[in-house]
Amino acid sequence: MKVLIPKRSIVVAQDRALSRYRGHLSPFFVFALSLLLALVSCSSAAAQPKPETASASRLSDGTAISTDTRYRIGPGDVLQIFVRKAPELSIEAVRVDQRGMIKIPMIDDAVKAACKTESELAADISKVYLELKKNPSVSVFVKEFQSRPVAVIGAVDKPGQFRLQRQVRLLELLSFAGGPTDKAGRVIDVIHTGGPNICSEAGESTATGAEQALSVFRLNETLKGGEGSNPFIQPGDIISVPEADQVFVVGYVYQPKSIPLKDKPITVSRAIAMAGGPQRDASTSRVRIIRQTADGANKQEIPVDLKAILRQKSEDIMLFPNDIVEVGSSSTKTLLNILTGTLPAVLSQGAVRAIP
């Protein structure tokens, strides 16, 4: 058994010992004895139990955050109830109704199951069965998780529907969906479609207003696990990862393609470089940007001199969503390529004669 000596008692004993032997010991031994008693005092003080404090995570405004991530039963879940040494009271499968209630054998009144963990519901059923059985041992298991569906759609590798078996944050759910694709845009939309929440007071809805119906997070911040961009997902949420706006590079480039616009701005020279660069017979001075006007009815053509841009003699134009960058051809180079490509074939078809 560990006995804790009060600090004041140690100090008193230290003073008495020093006063008793101070006249009979050398100064060195007095100093050593003082040091030894001081160490004993410090170790005793460190061994004193500290009062327990409740630790709780809080937001910057002081609001407490619940750290309980246990799964709570909800409507639609299928439960298995096992009562030890009482097969007549056990249930292989019982579904929680929309009120959050279940019926158990030999009990007339329904038992509330929603909003409780498996262990909490098992304790409640044990209390109910006390009238029928002495010290009943009850175990509850969720056999089918049906009450917390969520969906991930859009520019992810494996879109689909998921059934939550515990509290899951946005980044973890994205990982289950394979993560964002290369076409993913800059944001993530979380659409809250949850109906009435029977676990809250007065059955308030999980989406009670327009400001709560949609939450928008920056994709980069979520992927970093940034504070405020990685919330817990609620039942009924639909996570949508929209595809990024695109620009298109066509014409005499090696890899005509569409390029998603993400966080970094894309200029006309960078877009052409991402498309493999201009071909041999391309004209770097005959590039144009075809841009749709604000009204959507007309198109605007912007001529671009890529050669001047590369020489830093002209401004590198920033591209807007749906811009089309067209790289034209050089007629001289095209004609020369045609001639150099067809002339050997023509010559090979004729007869070879010697000149005398």
Helices and strands as residue ranges (DSSP letters): H 7-21, H 27-47, E 57-58, E 64-65, E 78-83, E 91-95, E 101-102, E 111-112, H 118-128, G 129-131, E 138-144, E 149-154, E 160-163, H 170-176, E 187-192, G 201-203, H 210-213, E 214-218, H 219-223, E 237-241, E 246-251, E 257-260, H 268-274, E 282-292, E 299-304, H 306-310, E 324-329, H 331-349
